[in-house]
Amino acid sequence: MRKFIPLAVSAALVMSAAPMEVQAKGCLRGAVAGGVAGHYMHHHAVMGAVGGCIAAHEYYKHKARQAAIAAHH
């Protein structure tokens, strides 16, 4: 668990450095959820955090794209 915190924070900061708010929001939430899940699944917190970051980022990007399309109609 002690290794997870600095790595997750570093990954979250790198991924959130992009100019879009969607990336930070998705990555931070996904990294936390994935890290916790990975920790309880045979101590793979870092892999869970990275996977959660990617999955949540894609989810929020898709959600923002749908909202933009709905706003134009």
Phi and psi in degrees as a GROMACS rama.xvg file:
@    title "Ramachandran Plot"
@    xaxis  label "Phi"
@    yaxis  label "Psi"
@TYPE xy
-67.5132  -31.1637  ARG-2
-71.5868  -31.0303  LYS-3
-64.5886  -43.4054  PHE-4
-61.2608  -53.1225  ILE-5
-64.3203  -37.4477  PRO-6
-67.9081  -42.2767  LEU-7
-65.7455  -41.2538  ALA-8
-65.1915  -42.279  VAL-9
-62.0429  -46.1242  SER-10
-63.1999  -41.371  ALA-11
-65.1822  -39.8554  ALA-12
-67.604  -39.9298  LEU-13
-64.2942  -46.2023  VAL-14
-71.3501  -28.8697  MET-15
-87.1687  -1.56704  SER-16
-72.0146  -13.8461  ALA-17
-67.2382  154.694  ALA-18
-70.4788  -18.6215  PRO-19
-85.6018  135.755  MET-20
-65.9266  -30.6858  GLU-21
-59.2759  -40.1986  VAL-22
-64.1162  -45.5052  GLN-23
-65.854  -44.6684  ALA-24
-61.6196  -47.1863  LYS-25
-67.3294  -42.7957  GLY-26
-68.6129  -45.8968  CYS-27
-64.2261  -46.5844  LEU-28
-65.0376  -43.1081  ARG-29
-67.5487  -37.8573  GLY-30
-64.9295  -40.4142  ALA-31
-65.4688  -50.3619  VAL-32
-64.5289  -43.7435  ALA-33
-66.856  -37.7379  GLY-34
-64.9465  -42.0608  GLY-35
-65.6961  -46.5887  VAL-36
-62.2604  -43.6144  ALA-37
-64.7367  -34.4028  GLY-38
-62.8417  -41.9252  HIS-39
-79.8374  -14.5074  TYR-40
-100.321  74.4288  MET-41
63.9831  36.4388  HIS-42
57.9177  48.2223  HIS-43
-113.367  53.7776  HIS-44
-65.0112  -40.178  ALA-45
-67.6885  -45.2883  VAL-46
-63.7805  -38.1968  MET-47
-64.2942  -40.0179  GLY-48
-65.5279  -41.9432  ALA-49
-66.5738  -46.5661  VAL-50
-62.6412  -40.9796  GLY-51
-65.494  -38.2909  GLY-52
-61.5171  -47.4925  CYS-53
-64.8287  -46.2793  ILE-54
-64.4596  -46.0575  ALA-55
-68.3179  -36.4712  ALA-56
-60.4556  -45.9239  HIS-57
-63.5331  -39.6187  GLU-58
-61.7149  -49.1217  TYR-59
-70.2456  -31.8514  TYR-60
-65.1765  -43.0498  LYS-61
-64.4355  -41.8388  HIS-62
-64.2472  -40.5218  LYS-63
-67.6331  -37.5544  ALA-64
-64.6068  -42.1116  ARG-65
-64.655  -39.313  GLN-66
-65.5518  -37.6339  ALA-67
-66.2491  -40.2046  ALA-68
-66.1152  -42.2145  ILE-69
-65.8617  -32.9446  ALA-70
-69.9309  -28.0582  ALA-71
-82.0868  -13.5612  HIS-72
